[in-house]
């Protein structure tokens, strides 16, 4: 059987709020503000989940883990990711690499890239060299540029 490749793209965005923890890529980032959401609102893991589901043609995070379901209230996104990875294994697929881009005006994220990459590599059971995390600003344009939220995009390559 020839190797089959599948590409998935994911996106997620959440508002920033005082009094919430800021969790990105499974890492708690020291910050006076955090992301508002039904779960821990980890936009990195949510974007990766959406990318994985997209590569498998299995819908999106909201279909699998609706915010109307109390089971997911305050849940760590790593637990959601584990369920998606189990689905991926049942389909006999493996991750080749993942590339994440965060869009945020604040806080400064580059000092946290190594911890986020290490965490994500561990969650995905990948070598750290197969995980990329980077960020960009919107040059203060729009609500992301005004520091009101953080968005994340992810691209994954799967193989069978």
N, C-alpha and C positions, 0 to 999 in steps of 0.2 A: 504494500500500500504506500503510495506516495505521501510525502509530508504535506499536510494541509495547513495553511496559515489563515488566521482570521484577525482582523483589526477592529478595535472598538474605540469609540470616543465618548467621553463622559464630561458632564458639566454639573456644577452645583454652586449655589450662592446662598449666603445667610447674612442677616443684619447683625451689626455689632451692638451690644448692650452692656451697660455697667452691671456688675454683680453676677456675671456669667464667667465660667472658665473658658479659656481659649485653648481648644484642643485641635491640633493640626497634625495629620499623619500619625495619630495615636500618641502624640507628645503634648503634654501640657506646657504651653508657652507662658512665661510670666508676663501678665498684662492686667491692667485695671479694667479692661473690657474683654468680653468674650462674645461668641456667636450664639444667637438666639435660634432655637429650633426645638422640635419635638424630642429628638435624641440629643446627643452631645454636640450636634451640628458641625462635626468634623468635615469641612468641605473637601479636604484632600481625600479622605476615605470614601466620601459620598461620590466624588467624581470618579474615583477608581472603580467603585461598585458599578456605577452607571456605564463605564467603559467596558468592564467585564461582561455585564449583562448585554450590552450592545453587541459585543463580539460574538456572543452566544445566541443572538437573536431571541433574548428572553425578557424583553421589556425594559422597565426602569426600576429604580429604587422605590418609587412611590407605589408601584404595582405590587412589589414583593413585601414592602414594609410600610404600609400606609400610616400617615400621621393621625388617622382616626382610630387606630388600634392602640389601646392602652398598654399592650405588652411592650411597645417600643418607646414609651414615655421615659426619657432620661437615659435610654440605653447607650452603652458605649458602641460607637460605630464599628469597632473591631469585631464585636459579636455579629453584627450584620454581615461584615466582610467574610467572616468564617463560614456563614451559611452559603454565601455566593461561591466561595472557593470549593465547598463541598459539591455544589451543583456542577461546577466546572470539572471537578475530578470525575463525577459520574458520567460526564460527556467525554471523558478521556482526553481532555485538553490541558495544556500546560502553558504557563506564562513564559514568554521569551524575554520581554522587557516592558517597563512602564515608564512613561514620561509625564510628569505633572507640572503644570504652571499655575501658580497662584496669582491673583490680581488683587492687590491691596495697596492702599496709600499708607496705612498704618496698621499695626506696629511694624518696625523693621524686622524682616523675617530671615535675611541672609545668615545671621549668626546661628540660626536654628536648623539650617539645611542638613548639617551632618547628623543631628539627632533624629530628624524626620526621616532621612534616607535610611538610617540604621533601623528605625522602628518599622518603616514600611517594608524594607527588605525582609525583616524577621517575620512580619505578618504574612507576607506573600511567599515565604520560604525561597527567597532569591538571593543570589550574590549581590552585594551592594552595588557592584558595577552595572547591574541590570536595572537600577532604579535611579531616575533623575528627578530632582525637585528644584524648581527655580521660581522666581517671582518677577512681576512687573507692576508698575503703577499705571494709572491712566492719566498721568500728568495733571492731576487735580480736576479732571473732567468727570462729570456725572456724579451719581451718588456714591459709587465706589471711590472716586477721586476725592470726594469730600470726607472720606474716612468713615462712611456709614455702614460698610459691610466688607466682606471678603468673598471673592469668587474663586473657584478652582476648575481647571480643566485637566483631563487625563486622556492619554492615548495608551492603549495596550496592544501588544502583539501576542496572539496565542498560537500554539502549534498543536497538531495532533500527530 
